[in-house]
Every structure is written in structure tokens, then in C-alpha cells.
């Protein structure tokens, strides 16, 4: 009932759940995604200021300056994350990273991939509106995730580009 109400208000949109293998009996499961209107209900008070500042950085120093800003923005988090992940051990590194990202507002989880391996899914992005204009933010985050996990990672989807969740394999 609550999901239907949020859907009718344009805050959520429903879709069919991805099913691996045969679907069981009964009604198909639905997956709900937050729409842009729903995201606007979250606190995004500094989006315009951040976008204006990054536009100015791009104007002065070009795309490389924005990429460098994005990389430096994550340095303090990366060091803190590195210590926390090391304390958990390599076998729990993805889960530990998801927990840390959740603490930062990303509502992250770890899911098995249909092609082997794992995916870190971020169900909320506090910087999605700015990242839509400045993909360097997502690129720097993806690189940080790879360094923290010590493996090549690939970003499969981002909220900033219209997907329902940021997914890193």
C-alpha cells in the first residue's frame, strides 16, 4: 500500500525483478526505484553550489583539474577505509567497504554477480545530481574501490546516469 502510494505520487517507479533461472509460481516480484522526484526529497542543499564550483574549476583548469579534484576529494576516505578494511581481512573486504559506504550515505550492499564474482551496489548517491554533470566524481570513486579491493573493478551502472543503483563489479 505504501509503495503504491509513493508510486502514484511519482516518488518511485516499479519494474520487474531480474530472475536468475526459472521463475517460481505466483505473481512476479517487483523492484522499486526512487525517481528523480523522489531523490529531490532527500537533502541536496549544496548541489547547485558544488556544480557551480566544479564548473569554475573546469573553466580554469579543464577536465583534468576536475578529475584531480575528484581524486583528492576521496583521499582522506580512502586512507580511513584502507585501515578499516585491513582490520576485517581480505575475505571480508567487499562487505566491509559496503558498510563504510553505507555510513557515508550510499546505502551500499554486496550482491553475487550472475557472471561470477561480486557486485557492490550503492542504492543512494549523495552526489548524484552533481555527478550527472561531472562524471569524474564517479570515475574517481570507481578507481578508489579498485585500489581498496586490490583488483580491477568495472562500473556497470550509476544513479548519475539514470540507473536505479550504482553497481560496481
C-alpha positions in Angstrom: 0.0 0.0 0.0 2.8 2.4 0.9 4.8 1.6 -2.2 1.7 2.0 -4.4 1.1 5.5 -2.8 4.7 6.5 -3.4 4.5 5.2 -7.0 1.3 7.2 -7.6 3.0 10.3 -6.3 5.9 9.8 -8.7 8.4 9.2 -6.0 9.0 5.5 -7.0 8.8 3.5 -10.2 8.1 -0.2 -10.3 9.8 -2.7 -12.5 10.1 -6.5 -12.7 12.8 -8.2 -10.7 15.6 -9.8 -12.5 15.2 -13.6 -12.1 18.2 -16.0 -12.4 17.0 -19.3 -13.7 13.3 -20.3 -13.7 10.8 -18.1 -12.1 8.7 -19.7 -9.4 4.9 -19.7 -9.1 2.9 -16.7 -8.1 2.9 -13.1 -9.1 6.3 -11.8 -10.4 8.2 -9.8 -7.8 8.5 -6.1 -8.3 11.6 -3.9 -7.8 11.1 -0.3 -6.9 13.5 2.5 -7.8 13.5 6.0 -6.5 12.7 8.5 -9.2 14.4 11.9 -9.6 11.3 13.5 -7.9 11.8 11.0 -5.0 15.5 11.8 -4.8 14.7 15.5 -4.6 13.0 14.8 -1.3 16.4 13.8 0.1 18.7 16.6 1.4 20.6 18.1 -1.6 21.1 21.6 -0.4 24.6 22.1 -1.8 24.1 20.6 -5.3 23.9 24.0 -7.1 26.9 25.4 -5.2 29.0 22.3 -5.9 28.1 22.2 -9.6 28.9 25.9 -9.9 32.3 25.4 -8.2 33.2 22.4 -10.3 32.2 24.3 -13.5 34.5 27.1 -12.4 37.3 24.6 -11.8 36.7 23.1 -15.3 36.8 26.6 -16.8 40.1 27.5 -15.1 41.9 24.1 -15.4 40.0 21.9 -17.8 38.7 18.4 -17.3 42.0 17.3 -15.8 41.5 19.8 -12.9 38.1 18.4 -12.2 39.4 14.8 -12.2 42.2 15.8 -9.9 39.7 17.4 -7.5 37.6 14.3 -7.6 40.6 12.1 -6.8 41.8 14.3 -3.9 38.3 14.5 -2.5 38.4 10.8 -1.8 41.9 10.6 -0.5 41.0 11.0 3.2 38.2 8.5 2.9 40.4 6.0 1.1 43.0 6.0 3.8 40.4 5.6 6.6 38.7 2.9 4.5 42.0 1.1 3.9 42.6 0.8 7.6 39.1 -0.4 8.4 39.2 -3.0 5.5 42.6 -4.3 6.6 41.2 -4.9 10.1 38.5 -7.0 8.6 40.7 -9.1 6.3 40.7 -9.7 2.6 37.9 -12.2 2.6 35.5 -9.7 4.1 36.8 -6.6 2.2 33.8 -6.1 -0.1 31.3 -6.3 2.8 33.5 -4.1 4.9 33.7 -1.5 2.1 29.9 -1.6 1.6 29.4 -1.0 5.3 31.7 2.0 5.2 30.0 3.4 2.1 26.6 3.0 3.9 27.9 5.1 6.8 28.7 7.8 4.2 25.1 7.8 2.9 25.4 5.4 -0.1 23.1 2.6 1.3 25.5 0.0 -0.1 25.2 -3.8 -0.3 27.2 -6.7 -1.7 25.4 -9.0 -4.2 26.6 -12.0 -6.1 27.1 -11.4 -9.8 25.4 -13.6 -12.3 28.7 -13.9 -14.1 30.8 -14.9 -11.0 32.4 -12.5 -8.5 30.6 -9.9 -6.5 28.9 -6.5 -7.1 28.9 -3.6 -4.8 25.5 -1.9 -5.2 25.0 1.7 -3.9 21.3 2.3 -3.6 21.6 6.0 -2.9 24.2 8.6 -4.1 24.5 11.8 -2.1 26.3 13.5 -5.0 24.1 12.1 -7.9 22.9 15.4 -9.2 26.4 16.9 -9.4 27.9 13.6 -10.7 25.4 13.8 -13.6 27.3 16.9 -14.8 30.7 15.8 -13.6 31.3 12.1 -14.3 34.8 12.5 -13.0 33.3 12.0 -9.5 32.1 8.5 -10.4 35.3 7.7 -12.2 37.4 8.6 -9.1 35.2 6.6 -6.8 35.4 3.6 -9.1 39.2 3.8 -9.1 39.2 4.1 -5.3 37.1 1.0 -5.0 39.6 -0.9 -7.2 42.6 0.2 -5.2 40.9 -0.7 -1.9 39.9 -4.1 -3.0 43.2 -4.7 -4.8 41.6 -5.8 -8.1 40.3 -4.5 -11.4 36.7 -3.3 -11.0 34.2 -2.1 -13.5 31.3 0.3 -13.0 28.2 -1.2 -14.7 25.6 1.4 -13.7 25.3 4.8 -12.0 22.5 6.7 -10.5 24.0 9.8 -12.0 23.4 8.4 -15.5 19.8 7.4 -14.8 20.2 3.9 -13.5 18.4 2.9 -10.3 21.6 1.9 -8.5 25.3 2.4 -8.8 26.8 -1.1 -9.5 30.5 -1.9 -9.4 31.5 -5.4 -10.4 
